């Protein structure tokens, strides 16, 4: 299906409204998360799977790479005294 529409200003952004025949596209609904592929030729919009989570910039392995006890300041960890857990008035 090809439909012509107009890019319009929406606040400080630009927007394309999904109206008329476009709103009947299967698998799209209000407030659903989508992925937009951008290329020189244009935009392609895909629905995200319901269980698909937002991708993080770094993996756990990347974040922990090179971490040592000294760099983590493990020497600054304080033991909690048992009196800190007692109710004192």
PyMOL Python script that loads the backbone (N, CA, C, O; Angstrom):
from pymol import cmd

cmd.read_pdbstr("""\
ATOM      1  N   UNK A   1       0.847  -1.175   0.000  1.00  0.00           N
ATOM      2  CA  UNK A   1       0.000   0.000   0.000  1.00  0.00           C
ATOM      3  C   UNK A   1       0.891   1.236   0.000  1.00  0.00           C
ATOM      4  O   UNK A   1       1.834   1.318   0.787  1.00  0.00           O
ATOM      5  N   UNK A   2       0.611   2.173  -0.852  1.00  0.00           N
ATOM      6  CA  UNK A   2       1.320   3.448  -0.862  1.00  0.00           C
ATOM      7  C   UNK A   2       0.312   4.548  -0.620  1.00  0.00           C
ATOM      8  O   UNK A   2      -0.745   4.585  -1.250  1.00  0.00           O
ATOM      9  N   UNK A   3       0.639   5.444   0.293  1.00  0.00           N
ATOM     10  CA  UNK A   3      -0.237   6.554   0.633  1.00  0.00           C
ATOM     11  C   UNK A   3       0.610   7.812   0.685  1.00  0.00           C
ATOM     12  O   UNK A   3       1.724   7.793   1.208  1.00  0.00           O
ATOM     13  N   UNK A   4       0.090   8.895   0.151  1.00  0.00           N
ATOM     14  CA  UNK A   4       0.801  10.169   0.228  1.00  0.00           C
ATOM     15  C   UNK A   4       0.297  10.931   1.439  1.00  0.00           C
ATOM     16  O   UNK A   4      -0.902  10.953   1.716  1.00  0.00           O
ATOM     17  N   UNK A   5       1.214  11.555   2.158  1.00  0.00           N
ATOM     18  CA  UNK A   5       0.866  12.348   3.333  1.00  0.00           C
ATOM     19  C   UNK A   5       1.850  13.495   3.435  1.00  0.00           C
ATOM     20  O   UNK A   5       2.731  13.622   2.585  1.00  0.00           O
ATOM     21  N   UNK A   6       1.729  14.326   4.442  1.00  0.00           N
ATOM     22  CA  UNK A   6       2.580  15.495   4.609  1.00  0.00           C
ATOM     23  C   UNK A   6       3.283  15.439   5.963  1.00  0.00           C
ATOM     24  O   UNK A   6       2.659  15.138   6.981  1.00  0.00           O
ATOM     25  N   UNK A   7       4.563  15.725   5.971  1.00  0.00           N
ATOM     26  CA  UNK A   7       5.303  15.857   7.229  1.00  0.00           C
ATOM     27  C   UNK A   7       4.924  17.209   7.810  1.00  0.00           C
ATOM     28  O   UNK A   7       5.024  18.230   7.130  1.00  0.00           O
ATOM     29  N   UNK A   8       4.487  17.220   9.069  1.00  0.00           N
ATOM     30  CA  UNK A   8       4.037  18.453   9.705  1.00  0.00           C
ATOM     31  C   UNK A   8       4.831  18.744  10.967  1.00  0.00           C
ATOM     32  O   UNK A   8       5.426  17.850  11.568  1.00  0.00           O
ATOM     33  N   UNK A   9       4.828  20.003  11.353  1.00  0.00           N
ATOM     34  CA  UNK A   9       5.494  20.416  12.583  1.00  0.00           C
ATOM     35  C   UNK A   9       4.615  20.003  13.762  1.00  0.00           C
ATOM     36  O   UNK A   9       3.398  20.186  13.736  1.00  0.00           O
ATOM     37  N   UNK A  10       5.251  19.439  14.803  1.00  0.00           N
ATOM     38  CA  UNK A  10       4.548  19.041  16.020  1.00  0.00           C
ATOM     39  C   UNK A  10       5.437  19.475  17.171  1.00  0.00           C
ATOM     40  O   UNK A  10       6.395  18.779  17.506  1.00  0.00           O
ATOM     41  N   UNK A  11       5.139  20.606  17.778  1.00  0.00           N
ATOM     42  CA  UNK A  11       6.013  21.188  18.797  1.00  0.00           C
ATOM     43  C   UNK A  11       7.342  21.546  18.159  1.00  0.00           C
ATOM     44  O   UNK A  11       7.379  22.255  17.153  1.00  0.00           O
ATOM     45  N   UNK A  12       8.435  21.059  18.736  1.00  0.00           N
ATOM     46  CA  UNK A  12       9.766  21.294  18.171  1.00  0.00           C
ATOM     47  C   UNK A  12      10.186  20.179  17.228  1.00  0.00           C
ATOM     48  O   UNK A  12      11.330  20.156  16.772  1.00  0.00           O
ATOM     49  N   UNK A  13       9.279  19.253  16.926  1.00  0.00           N
ATOM     50  CA  UNK A  13       9.605  18.076  16.131  1.00  0.00           C
ATOM     51  C   UNK A  13       8.834  18.084  14.816  1.00  0.00           C
ATOM     52  O   UNK A  13       7.988  18.944  14.567  1.00  0.00           O
ATOM     53  N   UNK A  14       9.154  17.101  13.988  1.00  0.00           N
ATOM     54  CA  UNK A  14       8.393  16.844  12.774  1.00  0.00           C
ATOM     55  C   UNK A  14       7.648  15.540  12.966  1.00  0.00           C
ATOM     56  O   UNK A  14       8.143  14.646  13.653  1.00  0.00           O
ATOM     57  N   UNK A  15       6.466  15.406  12.376  1.00  0.00           N
ATOM     58  CA  UNK A  15       5.659  14.208  12.584  1.00  0.00           C
ATOM     59  C   UNK A  15       4.929  13.812  11.313  1.00  0.00           C
ATOM     60  O   UNK A  15       4.593  14.653  10.480  1.00  0.00           O
ATOM     61  N   UNK A  16       4.694  12.527  11.182  1.00  0.00           N
ATOM     62  CA  UNK A  16       3.827  11.983  10.152  1.00  0.00           C
ATOM     63  C   UNK A  16       2.680  11.315  10.890  1.00  0.00           C
ATOM     64  O   UNK A  16       2.904  10.405  11.688  1.00  0.00           O
ATOM     65  N   UNK A  17       1.465  11.752  10.635  1.00  0.00           N
ATOM     66  CA  UNK A  17       0.302  11.156  11.292  1.00  0.00           C
ATOM     67  C   UNK A  17      -0.138   9.924  10.532  1.00  0.00           C
ATOM     68  O   UNK A  17      -0.156   9.908   9.301  1.00  0.00           O
ATOM     69  N   UNK A  18      -0.493   8.899  11.276  1.00  0.00           N
ATOM     70  CA  UNK A  18      -0.995   7.666  10.670  1.00  0.00           C
ATOM     71  C   UNK A  18      -2.522   7.762  10.707  1.00  0.00           C
ATOM     72  O   UNK A  18      -3.150   7.493  11.731  1.00  0.00           O
ATOM     73  N   UNK A  19      -3.101   8.149   9.574  1.00  0.00           N
ATOM     74  CA  UNK A  19      -4.538   8.393   9.491  1.00  0.00           C
ATOM     75  C   UNK A  19      -5.156   7.572   8.366  1.00  0.00           C
ATOM     76  O   UNK A  19      -4.463   6.857   7.642  1.00  0.00           O
ATOM     77  N   UNK A  20      -6.465   7.689   8.237  1.00  0.00           N
ATOM     78  CA  UNK A  20      -7.194   7.063   7.136  1.00  0.00           C
ATOM     79  C   UNK A  20      -6.821   5.612   6.940  1.00  0.00           C
ATOM     80  O   UNK A  20      -6.869   4.825   7.885  1.00  0.00           O
ATOM     81  N   UNK A  21      -6.444   5.242   5.704  1.00  0.00           N
ATOM     82  CA  UNK A  21      -6.143   3.835   5.430  1.00  0.00           C
ATOM     83  C   UNK A  21      -4.927   3.313   6.189  1.00  0.00           C
ATOM     84  O   UNK A  21      -4.819   2.109   6.422  1.00  0.00           O
ATOM     85  N   UNK A  22      -4.013   4.196   6.576  1.00  0.00           N
ATOM     86  CA  UNK A  22      -2.814   3.750   7.299  1.00  0.00           C
ATOM     87  C   UNK A  22      -3.147   3.197   8.678  1.00  0.00           C
ATOM     88  O   UNK A  22      -2.446   2.315   9.175  1.00  0.00           O
ATOM     89  N   UNK A  23      -4.210   3.705   9.304  1.00  0.00           N
ATOM     90  CA  UNK A  23      -4.523   3.240  10.663  1.00  0.00           C
ATOM     91  C   UNK A  23      -5.067   1.825  10.690  1.00  0.00           C
ATOM     92  O   UNK A  23      -5.251   1.261  11.769  1.00  0.00           O
ATOM     93  N   UNK A  24      -5.327   1.241   9.543  1.00  0.00           N
ATOM     94  CA  UNK A  24      -5.814  -0.135   9.491  1.00  0.00           C
ATOM     95  C   UNK A  24      -4.686  -1.134   9.267  1.00  0.00           C
ATOM     96  O   UNK A  24      -4.942  -2.325   9.092  1.00  0.00           O
ATOM     97  N   UNK A  25      -3.432  -0.660   9.272  1.00  0.00           N
ATOM     98  CA  UNK A  25      -2.293  -1.552   9.073  1.00  0.00           C
ATOM     99  C   UNK A  25      -2.287  -2.598  10.182  1.00  0.00           C
ATOM    100  O   UNK A  25      -2.373  -2.242  11.357  1.00  0.00           O
ATOM    101  N   UNK A  26      -2.187  -3.872   9.836  1.00  0.00           N
ATOM    102  CA  UNK A  26      -2.161  -4.912  10.873  1.00  0.00           C
ATOM    103  C   UNK A  26      -0.967  -4.747  11.818  1.00  0.00           C
ATOM    104  O   UNK A  26       0.116  -4.332  11.404  1.00  0.00           O
ATOM    105  N   UNK A  27      -1.181  -5.070  13.060  1.00  0.00           N
ATOM    106  CA  UNK A  27      -0.136  -5.114  14.089  1.00  0.00           C
ATOM    107  C   UNK A  27       0.294  -3.737  14.604  1.00  0.00           C
ATOM    108  O   UNK A  27       1.221  -3.674  15.413  1.00  0.00           O
ATOM    109  N   UNK A  28      -0.317  -2.652  14.189  1.00  0.00           N
ATOM    110  CA  UNK A  28       0.012  -1.336  14.723  1.00  0.00           C
ATOM    111  C   UNK A  28      -1.158  -0.827  15.549  1.00  0.00           C
ATOM    112  O   UNK A  28      -2.313  -0.979  15.149  1.00  0.00           O
ATOM    113  N   UNK A  29      -0.870  -0.219  16.707  1.00  0.00           N
ATOM    114  CA  UNK A  29      -1.918   0.351  17.549  1.00  0.00           C
ATOM    115  C   UNK A  29      -1.345   1.531  18.324  1.00  0.00           C
ATOM    116  O   UNK A  29      -0.130   1.720  18.374  1.00  0.00           O
ATOM    117  N   UNK A  30      -2.216   2.311  18.920  1.00  0.00           N
ATOM    118  CA  UNK A  30      -1.800   3.484  19.678  1.00  0.00           C
ATOM    119  C   UNK A  30      -0.866   3.083  20.824  1.00  0.00           C
ATOM    120  O   UNK A  30      -1.084   2.064  21.479  1.00  0.00           O
ATOM    121  N   UNK A  31       0.148   3.867  21.057  1.00  0.00           N
ATOM    122  CA  UNK A  31       1.109   3.714  22.155  1.00  0.00           C
ATOM    123  C   UNK A  31       2.011   2.496  22.048  1.00  0.00           C
ATOM    124  O   UNK A  31       2.726   2.190  23.002  1.00  0.00           O
ATOM    125  N   UNK A  32       2.005   1.798  20.936  1.00  0.00           N
ATOM    126  CA  UNK A  32       2.904   0.645  20.818  1.00  0.00           C
ATOM    127  C   UNK A  32       4.313   1.117  20.466  1.00  0.00           C
ATOM    128  O   UNK A  32       4.488   2.141  19.805  1.00  0.00           O
ATOM    129  N   UNK A  33       5.297   0.372  20.907  1.00  0.00           N
ATOM    130  CA  UNK A  33       6.692   0.705  20.628  1.00  0.00           C
ATOM    131  C   UNK A  33       7.059   0.183  19.254  1.00  0.00           C
ATOM    132  O   UNK A  33       6.687  -0.929  18.877  1.00  0.00           O
ATOM    133  N   UNK A  34       7.794   0.999  18.508  1.00  0.00           N
ATOM    134  CA  UNK A  34       8.218   0.629  17.162  1.00  0.00           C
ATOM    135  C   UNK A  34       9.703   0.913  17.004  1.00  0.00           C
ATOM    136  O   UNK A  34      10.299   1.661  17.779  1.00  0.00           O
ATOM    137  N   UNK A  35      10.278   0.303  15.990  1.00  0.00           N
ATOM    138  CA  UNK A  35      11.673   0.544  15.628  1.00  0.00           C
ATOM    139  C   UNK A  35      11.651   1.236  14.263  1.00  0.00           C
ATOM    140  O   UNK A  35      10.933   0.809  13.359  1.00  0.00           O
ATOM    141  N   UNK A  36      12.438   2.303  14.117  1.00  0.00           N
ATOM    142  CA  UNK A  36      12.489   3.031  12.859  1.00  0.00           C
ATOM    143  C   UNK A  36      13.869   2.832  12.244  1.00  0.00           C
ATOM    144  O   UNK A  36      14.881   3.227  12.823  1.00  0.00           O
ATOM    145  N   UNK A  37      13.898   2.213  11.061  1.00  0.00           N
ATOM    146  CA  UNK A  37      15.147   2.053  10.312  1.00  0.00           C
ATOM    147  C   UNK A  37      15.308   3.264   9.406  1.00  0.00           C
ATOM    148  O   UNK A  37      14.418   3.575   8.614  1.00  0.00           O
ATOM    149  N   UNK A  38      16.433   3.942   9.520  1.00  0.00           N
ATOM    150  CA  UNK A  38      16.691   5.147   8.729  1.00  0.00           C
ATOM    151  C   UNK A  38      17.781   4.849   7.714  1.00  0.00           C
ATOM    152  O   UNK A  38      18.833   4.313   8.062  1.00  0.00           O
ATOM    153  N   UNK A  39      17.532   5.197   6.465  1.00  0.00           N
ATOM    154  CA  UNK A  39      18.532   5.025   5.417  1.00  0.00           C
ATOM    155  C   UNK A  39      18.452   6.232   4.482  1.00  0.00           C
ATOM    156  O   UNK A  39      17.592   7.097   4.651  1.00  0.00           O
ATOM    157  N   UNK A  40      19.340   6.286   3.509  1.00  0.00           N
ATOM    158  CA  UNK A  40      19.324   7.393   2.551  1.00  0.00           C
ATOM    159  C   UNK A  40      18.021   7.433   1.759  1.00  0.00           C
ATOM    160  O   UNK A  40      17.581   8.498   1.326  1.00  0.00           O
ATOM    161  N   UNK A  41      17.408   6.269   1.574  1.00  0.00           N
ATOM    162  CA  UNK A  41      16.182   6.226   0.781  1.00  0.00           C
ATOM    163  C   UNK A  41      14.920   6.536   1.579  1.00  0.00           C
ATOM    164  O   UNK A  41      13.872   6.784   0.982  1.00  0.00           O
ATOM    165  N   UNK A  42      14.990   6.530   2.919  1.00  0.00           N
ATOM    166  CA  UNK A  42      13.817   6.878   3.717  1.00  0.00           C
ATOM    167  C   UNK A  42      13.748   6.162   5.041  1.00  0.00           C
ATOM    168  O   UNK A  42      14.770   5.768   5.603  1.00  0.00           O
ATOM    169  N   UNK A  43      12.531   5.995   5.543  1.00  0.00           N
ATOM    170  CA  UNK A  43      12.269   5.388   6.851  1.00  0.00           C
ATOM    171  C   UNK A  43      11.437   4.128   6.678  1.00  0.00           C
ATOM    172  O   UNK A  43      10.559   4.066   5.818  1.00  0.00           O
ATOM    173  N   UNK A  44      11.719   3.128   7.498  1.00  0.00           N
ATOM    174  CA  UNK A  44      10.899   1.924   7.560  1.00  0.00           C
ATOM    175  C   UNK A  44      10.557   1.708   9.030  1.00  0.00           C
ATOM    176  O   UNK A  44      11.444   1.709   9.883  1.00  0.00           O
ATOM    177  N   UNK A  45       9.269   1.522   9.328  1.00  0.00           N
ATOM    178  CA  UNK A  45       8.808   1.369  10.710  1.00  0.00           C
ATOM    179  C   UNK A  45       8.360  -0.063  10.938  1.00  0.00           C
ATOM    180  O   UNK A  45       7.529  -0.594  10.202  1.00  0.00           O
ATOM    181  N   UNK A  46       8.927  -0.688  11.980  1.00  0.00           N
ATOM    182  CA  UNK A  46       8.597  -2.065  12.337  1.00  0.00           C
ATOM    183  C   UNK A  46       8.077  -2.093  13.767  1.00  0.00           C
ATOM    184  O   UNK A  46       8.620  -1.398  14.626  1.00  0.00           O
ATOM    185  N   UNK A  47       7.029  -2.885  14.048  1.00  0.00           N
ATOM    186  CA  UNK A  47       6.606  -3.026  15.439  1.00  0.00           C
ATOM    187  C   UNK A  47       7.635  -3.846  16.208  1.00  0.00           C
ATOM    188  O   UNK A  47       8.226  -4.778  15.663  1.00  0.00           O
ATOM    189  N   UNK A  48       7.848  -3.498  17.472  1.00  0.00           N
ATOM    190  CA  UNK A  48       8.717  -4.294  18.339  1.00  0.00           C
ATOM    191  C   UNK A  48       7.897  -5.437  18.918  1.00  0.00           C
ATOM    192  O   UNK A  48       6.710  -5.280  19.206  1.00  0.00           O
ATOM    193  N   UNK A  49       8.530  -6.570  19.084  1.00  0.00           N
ATOM    194  CA  UNK A  49       7.856  -7.696  19.723  1.00  0.00           C
ATOM    195  C   UNK A  49       7.491  -7.285  21.144  1.00  0.00           C
ATOM    196  O   UNK A  49       8.210  -6.500  21.761  1.00  0.00           O
ATOM    197  N   UNK A  50       6.398  -7.799  21.664  1.00  0.00           N
ATOM    198  CA  UNK A  50       5.928  -7.397  22.995  1.00  0.00           C
ATOM    199  C   UNK A  50       6.948  -7.661  24.080  1.00  0.00           C
ATOM    200  O   UNK A  50       7.045  -6.891  25.036  1.00  0.00           O
ATOM    201  N   UNK A  51       7.717  -8.740  23.952  1.00  0.00           N
ATOM    202  CA  UNK A  51       8.699  -9.062  24.981  1.00  0.00           C
ATOM    203  C   UNK A  51      10.081  -8.495  24.657  1.00  0.00           C
ATOM    204  O   UNK A  51      11.025  -8.706  25.419  1.00  0.00           O
ATOM    205  N   UNK A  52      10.212  -7.783  23.547  1.00  0.00           N
ATOM    206  CA  UNK A  52      11.510  -7.226  23.177  1.00  0.00           C
ATOM    207  C   UNK A  52      11.795  -6.009  24.041  1.00  0.00           C
ATOM    208  O   UNK A  52      10.965  -5.107  24.151  1.00  0.00           O
ATOM    209  N   UNK A  53      12.950  -5.989  24.642  1.00  0.00           N
ATOM    210  CA  UNK A  53      13.320  -4.895  25.526  1.00  0.00           C
ATOM    211  C   UNK A  53      14.204  -3.906  24.785  1.00  0.00           C
ATOM    212  O   UNK A  53      14.831  -4.234  23.778  1.00  0.00           O
ATOM    213  N   UNK A  54      14.236  -2.707  25.302  1.00  0.00           N
ATOM    214  CA  UNK A  54      15.093  -1.689  24.732  1.00  0.00           C
ATOM    215  C   UNK A  54      16.551  -2.136  24.857  1.00  0.00           C
ATOM    216  O   UNK A  54      16.966  -2.617  25.911  1.00  0.00           O
ATOM    217  N   UNK A  55      17.308  -1.980  23.805  1.00  0.00           N
ATOM    218  CA  UNK A  55      18.710  -2.390  23.825  1.00  0.00           C
ATOM    219  C   UNK A  55      19.530  -1.418  24.659  1.00  0.00           C
ATOM    220  O   UNK A  55      19.330  -0.205  24.587  1.00  0.00           O
ATOM    221  N   UNK A  56      20.438  -1.944  25.436  1.00  0.00           N
ATOM    222  CA  UNK A  56      21.317  -1.120  26.252  1.00  0.00           C
ATOM    223  C   UNK A  56      22.578  -0.798  25.460  1.00  0.00           C
ATOM    224  O   UNK A  56      22.985  -1.560  24.583  1.00  0.00           O
ATOM    225  N   UNK A  57      23.182   0.323  25.775  1.00  0.00           N
ATOM    226  CA  UNK A  57      24.378   0.738  25.058  1.00  0.00           C
ATOM    227  C   UNK A  57      25.571  -0.166  25.323  1.00  0.00           C
ATOM    228  O   UNK A  57      26.404  -0.381  24.442  1.00  0.00           O
ATOM    229  N   UNK A  58      25.651  -0.698  26.545  1.00  0.00           N
ATOM    230  CA  UNK A  58      26.780  -1.531  26.921  1.00  0.00           C
ATOM    231  C   UNK A  58      26.283  -2.839  27.526  1.00  0.00           C
ATOM    232  O   UNK A  58      25.252  -2.866  28.199  1.00  0.00           O
ATOM    233  N   UNK A  59      27.008  -3.910  27.288  1.00  0.00           N
ATOM    234  CA  UNK A  59      26.665  -5.186  27.912  1.00  0.00           C
ATOM    235  C   UNK A  59      27.278  -5.219  29.314  1.00  0.00           C
ATOM    236  O   UNK A  59      28.138  -4.404  29.650  1.00  0.00           O
ATOM    237  N   UNK A  60      26.825  -6.164  30.112  1.00  0.00           N
ATOM    238  CA  UNK A  60      27.384  -6.323  31.459  1.00  0.00           C
ATOM    239  C   UNK A  60      28.880  -6.620  31.380  1.00  0.00           C
ATOM    240  O   UNK A  60      29.660  -6.113  32.187  1.00  0.00           O
ATOM    241  N   UNK A  61      29.275  -7.430  30.421  1.00  0.00           N
ATOM    242  CA  UNK A  61      30.688  -7.779  30.250  1.00  0.00           C
ATOM    243  C   UNK A  61      31.514  -6.526  29.951  1.00  0.00           C
ATOM    244  O   UNK A  61      32.602  -6.354  30.499  1.00  0.00           O
ATOM    245  N   UNK A  62      30.994  -5.647  29.076  1.00  0.00           N
ATOM    246  CA  UNK A  62      31.720  -4.425  28.747  1.00  0.00           C
ATOM    247  C   UNK A  62      31.839  -3.510  29.961  1.00  0.00           C
ATOM    248  O   UNK A  62      32.881  -2.890  30.172  1.00  0.00           O
ATOM    249  N   UNK A  63      30.783  -3.422  30.754  1.00  0.00           N
ATOM    250  CA  UNK A  63      30.807  -2.547  31.928  1.00  0.00           C
ATOM    251  C   UNK A  63      31.781  -3.042  32.994  1.00  0.00           C
ATOM    252  O   UNK A  63      32.401  -2.238  33.691  1.00  0.00           O
ATOM    253  N   UNK A  64      31.919  -4.373  33.125  1.00  0.00           N
ATOM    254  CA  UNK A  64      32.776  -4.939  34.161  1.00  0.00           C
ATOM    255  C   UNK A  64      34.214  -5.175  33.703  1.00  0.00           C
ATOM    256  O   UNK A  64      35.073  -5.523  34.513  1.00  0.00           O
ATOM    257  N   UNK A  65      34.479  -4.990  32.412  1.00  0.00           N
ATOM    258  CA  UNK A  65      35.817  -5.241  31.876  1.00  0.00           C
ATOM    259  C   UNK A  65      36.838  -4.334  32.581  1.00  0.00           C
ATOM    260  O   UNK A  65      36.673  -3.115  32.635  1.00  0.00           O
ATOM    261  N   UNK A  66      37.876  -4.947  33.109  1.00  0.00           N
ATOM    262  CA  UNK A  66      38.945  -4.198  33.769  1.00  0.00           C
ATOM    263  C   UNK A  66      38.640  -3.793  35.198  1.00  0.00           C
ATOM    264  O   UNK A  66      39.461  -3.135  35.837  1.00  0.00           O
ATOM    265  N   UNK A  67      37.480  -4.168  35.715  1.00  0.00           N
ATOM    266  CA  UNK A  67      37.127  -3.811  37.084  1.00  0.00           C
ATOM    267  C   UNK A  67      37.927  -4.649  38.065  1.00  0.00           C
ATOM    268  O   UNK A  67      37.990  -5.872  37.944  1.00  0.00           O
ATOM    269  N   UNK A  68      38.526  -3.997  39.020  1.00  0.00           N
ATOM    270  CA  UNK A  68      39.281  -4.670  40.074  1.00  0.00           C
ATOM    271  C   UNK A  68      38.725  -4.213  41.422  1.00  0.00           C
ATOM    272  O   UNK A  68      37.944  -3.264  41.489  1.00  0.00           O
ATOM    273  N   UNK A  69      39.132  -4.893  42.493  1.00  0.00           N
ATOM    274  CA  UNK A  69      38.689  -4.497  43.834  1.00  0.00           C
ATOM    275  C   UNK A  69      39.112  -3.062  44.121  1.00  0.00           C
ATOM    276  O   UNK A  69      38.359  -2.304  44.732  1.00  0.00           O
ATOM    277  N   UNK A  70      40.307  -2.685  43.685  1.00  0.00           N
ATOM    278  CA  UNK A  70      40.794  -1.333  43.934  1.00  0.00           C
ATOM    279  C   UNK A  70      39.975  -0.304  43.162  1.00  0.00           C
ATOM    280  O   UNK A  70      39.600   0.734  43.707  1.00  0.00           O
ATOM    281  N   UNK A  71      39.700  -0.593  41.898  1.00  0.00           N
ATOM    282  CA  UNK A  71      38.909   0.349  41.088  1.00  0.00           C
ATOM    283  C   UNK A  71      37.464   0.435  41.573  1.00  0.00           C
ATOM    284  O   UNK A  71      36.814   1.464  41.390  1.00  0.00           O
ATOM    285  N   UNK A  72      36.955  -0.631  42.187  1.00  0.00           N
ATOM    286  CA  UNK A  72      35.590  -0.649  42.706  1.00  0.00           C
ATOM    287  C   UNK A  72      35.522  -0.081  44.120  1.00  0.00           C
ATOM    288  O   UNK A  72      34.444  -0.006  44.710  1.00  0.00           O
ATOM    289  N   UNK A  73      36.665   0.318  44.661  1.00  0.00           N
ATOM    290  CA  UNK A  73      36.777   0.872  46.016  1.00  0.00           C
ATOM    291  C   UNK A  73      36.268  -0.120  47.059  1.00  0.00           C
ATOM    292  O   UNK A  73      35.620   0.271  48.030  1.00  0.00           O
ATOM    293  N   UNK A  74      36.563  -1.402  46.855  1.00  0.00           N
ATOM    294  CA  UNK A  74      36.133  -2.444  47.787  1.00  0.00           C
ATOM    295  C   UNK A  74      36.739  -2.240  49.168  1.00  0.00           C
ATOM    296  O   UNK A  74      36.180  -2.700  50.164  1.00  0.00           O
ATOM    297  N   UNK A  75      37.865  -1.562  49.237  1.00  0.00           N
ATOM    298  CA  UNK A  75      38.501  -1.312  50.526  1.00  0.00           C
ATOM    299  C   UNK A  75      37.722  -0.284  51.349  1.00  0.00           C
ATOM    300  O   UNK A  75      37.984  -0.120  52.540  1.00  0.00           O
ATOM    301  N   UNK A  76      36.775   0.405  50.728  1.00  0.00           N
ATOM    302  CA  UNK A  76      36.001   1.425  51.431  1.00  0.00           C
ATOM    303  C   UNK A  76      34.660   0.910  51.935  1.00  0.00           C
ATOM    304  O   UNK A  76      33.883   1.674  52.510  1.00  0.00           O
ATOM    305  N   UNK A  77      34.378  -0.366  51.731  1.00  0.00           N
ATOM    306  CA  UNK A  77      33.121  -0.924  52.200  1.00  0.00           C
ATOM    307  C   UNK A  77      33.189  -1.064  53.711  1.00  0.00           C
ATOM    308  O   UNK A  77      34.155  -1.600  54.255  1.00  0.00           O
ATOM    309  N   UNK A  78      32.163  -0.579  54.376  1.00  0.00           N
ATOM    310  CA  UNK A  78      32.138  -0.577  55.833  1.00  0.00           C
ATOM    311  C   UNK A  78      31.227  -1.694  56.323  1.00  0.00           C
ATOM    312  O   UNK A  78      30.141  -1.900  55.782  1.00  0.00           O
ATOM    313  N   UNK A  79      31.674  -2.419  57.352  1.00  0.00           N
ATOM    314  CA  UNK A  79      30.813  -3.426  57.961  1.00  0.00           C
ATOM    315  C   UNK A  79      29.722  -2.720  58.753  1.00  0.00           C
ATOM    316  O   UNK A  79      29.988  -1.747  59.460  1.00  0.00           O
ATOM    317  N   UNK A  80      28.501  -3.210  58.633  1.00  0.00           N
ATOM    318  CA  UNK A  80      27.379  -2.614  59.343  1.00  0.00           C
ATOM    319  C   UNK A  80      27.341  -3.178  60.755  1.00  0.00           C
ATOM    320  O   UNK A  80      27.405  -4.392  60.947  1.00  0.00           O
ATOM    321  N   UNK A  81      27.239  -2.302  61.733  1.00  0.00           N
ATOM    322  CA  UNK A  81      27.187  -2.701  63.138  1.00  0.00           C
ATOM    323  C   UNK A  81      25.773  -3.182  63.463  1.00  0.00           C
ATOM    324  O   UNK A  81      24.795  -2.624  62.965  1.00  0.00           O
ATOM    325  N   UNK A  82      25.666  -4.219  64.300  1.00  0.00           N
ATOM    326  CA  UNK A  82      24.362  -4.796  64.614  1.00  0.00           C
ATOM    327  C   UNK A  82      23.410  -3.790  65.239  1.00  0.00           C
ATOM    328  O   UNK A  82      22.195  -3.938  65.106  1.00  0.00           O
ATOM    329  N   UNK A  83      23.925  -2.775  65.915  1.00  0.00           N
ATOM    330  CA  UNK A  83      23.069  -1.777  66.572  1.00  0.00           C
ATOM    331  C   UNK A  83      22.338  -0.904  65.552  1.00  0.00           C
ATOM    332  O   UNK A  83      21.341  -0.264  65.888  1.00  0.00           O
ATOM    333  N   UNK A  84      22.824  -0.874  64.317  1.00  0.00           N
ATOM    334  CA  UNK A  84      22.156  -0.084  63.284  1.00  0.00           C
ATOM    335  C   UNK A  84      20.804  -0.678  62.917  1.00  0.00           C
ATOM    336  O   UNK A  84      19.952   0.011  62.355  1.00  0.00           O
ATOM    337  N   UNK A  85      20.607  -1.948  63.231  1.00  0.00           N
ATOM    338  CA  UNK A  85      19.358  -2.617  62.890  1.00  0.00           C
ATOM    339  C   UNK A  85      18.361  -2.626  64.044  1.00  0.00           C
ATOM    340  O   UNK A  85      17.208  -3.017  63.860  1.00  0.00           O
ATOM    341  N   UNK A  86      18.788  -2.203  65.223  1.00  0.00           N
ATOM    342  CA  UNK A  86      17.909  -2.202  66.383  1.00  0.00           C
ATOM    343  C   UNK A  86      17.061  -0.945  66.384  1.00  0.00           C
ATOM    344  O   UNK A  86      17.491   0.103  65.903  1.00  0.00           O
ATOM    345  N   UNK A  87      15.844  -1.051  66.929  1.00  0.00           N
ATOM    346  CA  UNK A  87      14.971   0.129  67.065  1.00  0.00           C
ATOM    347  C   UNK A  87      15.400   0.915  68.289  1.00  0.00           C
ATOM    348  O   UNK A  87      15.327   0.417  69.412  1.00  0.00           O
ATOM    349  N   UNK A  88      15.840   2.130  68.072  1.00  0.00           N
ATOM    350  CA  UNK A  88      16.215   3.027  69.171  1.00  0.00           C
ATOM    351  C   UNK A  88      15.327   4.254  69.080  1.00  0.00           C
ATOM    352  O   UNK A  88      15.091   4.791  67.998  1.00  0.00           O
ATOM    353  N   UNK A  89      14.843   4.685  70.222  1.00  0.00           N
ATOM    354  CA  UNK A  89      14.015   5.896  70.246  1.00  0.00           C
ATOM    355  C   UNK A  89      14.739   7.004  70.946  1.00  0.00           C
ATOM    356  O   UNK A  89      14.207   8.108  71.070  1.00  0.00           O
TER     357      UNK A  89
END
""", "prot")
cmd.dss("prot")
cmd.show_as("cartoon", "prot")
cmd.util.cbc("prot")
cmd.orient("prot")
